[in-house]
Amino acid sequence: MELTITLIIIVITSLVSIGGFSSQKIINDLIFYPPAVSQHNQWYRFITCGLIHADFIHLLLNMYGLYIFGKYVEAAFFSIFGSNGGLMYLLMYVTSLIVCLLPTYKKNKENYYYRSLGASGAVSAVIFSFILLFPLEKLGIIFLPVMLPGFIFGLIYLGLSYWAEQRSADNINHSAHIWGALYGIAFLIIAAQLFSDYPVLESFLTKVREYLGMM
């Protein structure tokens, strides 16, 4: 098996997360805790919280999603950015951990009861980068038989995530999913505009138009 950046991220995240399952100190030191950032300048928590997860299911879902989509997105980044593809891919992943939590941080700066952990925001960035690159690939939710073209699935996912965020009826940070997804799209479009000749947005729009024209 080829050692890719995606696999390296998965291995590191899995090792740290598994360590955190039996060590509350690891969780406390790495978790995203807004007051620790605003009052003690522990900005590293924006990134380190993506290395820990609540349980094995949380870890498995995130790393499975990263593995399935990350290998294609990483390969596409090398095609788009050449030898800098790996650096750009890693940069997107790490910065998405930060950006996806900025709205959460703004909202909970002084909330001493708020905690957040997991790589879901960064994984969302990778998945939506995949959708931008391959908008007609069929996607669905695990255990459900319905498969939809990626660009339609993405719109539905964002809509449901926004609805769930407004309800705030669970302990999932849906805001991180939304902003991670949007950042993944924005990062790839802007990076390709600056550092590549590949027309990411134009290619996406052309494929979608052709699909809609055939319906």
C-alpha positions in Angstrom: 0.0 0.0 0.0 1.4 3.4 -1.0 2.1 5.7 1.9 0.1 8.8 1.0 -0.5 12.0 2.9 -4.1 10.8 3.5 -2.9 7.6 5.1 -0.4 9.5 7.2 -3.1 11.8 8.5 -5.3 8.8 9.2 -2.6 6.9 11.1 -1.6 9.9 13.2 -5.2 10.9 14.0 -6.1 7.3 14.9 -3.1 6.8 17.2 -3.8 10.1 19.1 -7.5 9.4 19.3 -7.0 5.9 20.6 -4.6 7.3 23.2 -7.3 9.8 24.2 -9.9 7.1 24.8 -7.9 6.0 27.9 -6.4 9.3 28.9 -8.5 12.3 30.0 -5.4 14.4 30.1 -4.8 14.0 26.3 -8.4 15.0 25.7 -8.2 18.0 28.0 -4.9 19.1 26.5 -6.0 18.9 22.9 -9.8 19.6 22.8 -11.2 22.8 21.4 -12.1 24.9 24.4 -12.9 28.5 23.4 -12.1 30.1 26.8 -8.6 28.5 26.7 -8.0 30.2 23.4 -9.5 33.6 24.2 -8.0 33.9 27.7 -4.7 31.8 27.5 -3.9 32.1 23.7 -3.9 28.4 23.2 -4.6 28.7 19.5 -3.1 25.3 18.8 -6.4 23.8 20.0 -8.0 24.8 16.6 -5.8 22.1 15.1 -5.2 19.6 17.9 -8.9 19.0 18.4 -8.9 17.3 15.0 -6.6 14.6 16.3 -9.1 13.4 19.0 -12.5 11.8 18.8 -15.4 11.0 21.2 -15.3 7.3 20.6 -14.4 4.5 18.1 -17.5 5.1 16.0 -16.8 8.9 15.7 -13.2 8.1 14.7 -14.2 5.3 12.3 -16.7 7.4 10.4 -14.3 10.4 10.0 -11.3 8.3 9.0 -13.4 6.1 6.6 -14.7 9.3 4.9 -11.2 10.7 4.7 -9.8 7.5 3.2 -12.6 7.0 0.6 -12.5 10.6 -0.7 -9.0 11.7 0.3 -7.2 9.3 -1.9 -8.9 10.8 -5.0 -8.6 14.4 -3.9 -5.0 14.0 -3.1 -4.3 12.4 -6.5 -6.2 15.2 -8.2 -4.2 17.9 -6.3 -1.0 16.4 -7.8 -2.6 16.6 -11.2 -3.7 20.2 -10.7 -0.7 21.6 -8.8 2.1 19.3 -10.0 4.9 18.6 -7.5 3.2 21.0 -5.0 0.1 18.9 -4.9 0.9 17.2 -1.6 1.7 20.5 0.1 -1.5 22.1 -1.2 -3.6 19.1 0.0 -2.0 19.1 3.4 -2.4 22.9 3.6 -6.1 22.6 2.8 -6.6 19.9 5.4 -4.8 21.7 8.3 -6.3 25.2 7.5 -9.8 23.7 7.2 -9.5 22.6 10.9 -9.0 26.2 11.8 -11.5 27.9 9.5 -14.4 25.5 10.2 -14.2 26.4 13.9 -14.0 30.2 13.6 -17.8 30.7 13.8 -17.9 28.3 16.7 -15.1 30.2 18.5 -16.9 33.6 17.9 -20.1 32.2 19.3 -18.5 30.5 22.4 -15.5 32.6 23.4 -16.7 32.9 27.0 -18.7 29.7 27.1 -17.0 27.6 29.9 -19.3 24.6 29.1 -18.5 24.3 25.4 -16.1 21.6 24.1 -15.6 20.4 20.5 -13.4 17.6 19.1 -13.0 15.6 15.9 -11.8 16.0 12.3 -15.3 16.3 10.8 -14.8 19.9 9.5 -11.6 19.0 7.7 -13.1 15.8 6.3 -16.0 17.8 5.0 -13.5 20.1 3.2 -12.0 17.0 1.5 -15.4 15.6 0.6 -16.6 18.8 -0.9 -13.4 19.3 -2.8 -14.2 15.9 -4.3 -17.7 17.1 -5.2 -16.2 20.1 -6.9 -13.8 18.0 -8.9 -16.2 15.1 -9.6 -19.7 16.6 -9.4 -21.5 13.7 -11.2 -20.0 10.9 -9.1 -22.9 9.2 -7.2 -22.8 9.7 -3.4 -25.0 8.6 -0.6 -25.1 8.0 3.2 -23.8 4.8 4.7 -26.5 2.1 5.0 -29.0 4.0 2.8 -29.5 2.8 -0.8 -30.2 6.2 -2.4 -27.3 7.5 -4.5 -27.3 11.0 -6.0 -24.9 13.0 -8.2 -22.4 14.7 -5.9 -23.4 18.2 -6.5 -27.0 17.4 -5.6 -26.0 15.4 -2.6 -23.8 18.3 -1.4 -26.7 20.8 -1.6 -28.9 18.5 0.4 -26.2 17.8 2.9 -25.6 21.5 3.5 -29.3 22.2 3.8 -29.8 19.4 6.3 -26.7 20.5 8.3 -28.0 24.1 8.4 -31.4 22.9 9.6 -29.8 20.7 12.3 -27.5 23.6 13.4 -30.6 25.8 13.9 -32.3 23.2 16.0 -29.3 22.5 18.2 -30.9 19.3 19.3 -27.7 17.2 19.5 -24.1 17.4 20.5 -22.8 17.5 16.9 -21.0 20.7 15.7 -22.9 21.1 12.4 -21.5 24.5 11.9 -18.0 23.0 11.6 -19.3 20.6 8.9 -20.9 23.5 6.9 -17.9 25.9 7.1 -15.4 23.1 6.5 -17.4 22.1 3.3 -17.6 25.6 2.0 -13.9 26.3 2.8 -12.9 23.1 0.9 -14.6 24.5 -2.2 -13.3 28.0 -1.8 -9.7 26.8 -1.1 -9.5 24.7 -4.2 -11.0 27.3 -6.5 -8.8 30.1 -5.2 -5.6 27.9 -5.1 -6.2 26.7 -8.6 -6.7 30.3 -9.8 -3.4 31.4 -8.3 -1.2 28.4 -8.8 -2.5 26.3 -11.7 -4.0 26.6 -15.1 -6.7 24.0 -14.4 -10.1 25.6 -14.6 -11.7 24.0 -11.5 -14.9 26.1 -11.3 -15.4 26.2 -15.1 -15.0 22.4 -15.3 -17.5 21.9 -12.5 -20.1 24.2 -14.1 -19.7 22.5 -17.5 -20.3 19.0 -16.1 -23.3 20.2 -14.1 -24.8 22.0 -17.1 -24.3 18.9 -19.3 -25.9 16.7 -16.7 -28.9 19.0 -16.3 -29.3 19.3 -20.0 -29.6 15.5 -20.3 -32.4 15.3 -17.7 
